[in-house]
């Protein structure tokens, strides 16, 4: 059985676009506010979420520059 943090990491990793990643972020905030994650876990997951977001934006920029 997966832990909550493992499940959230999987959701971050599998988010196909920025909209989905935004929904994951909202879910992460709700779970933290309800005591599911500790502050340390929130920071770790937020770091992973921000990294994924930056990767997605980087790929979008590369695609845009190739089409210009």
Secondary structure, DSSP 8 states (H G I E B T S, - for coil): ---HHHHHHHHHHH--SHHHHHHHHHHHHHHHHTTSS-HHHHHHHHHHHHHHHHHHHHHHHHHHHHH-
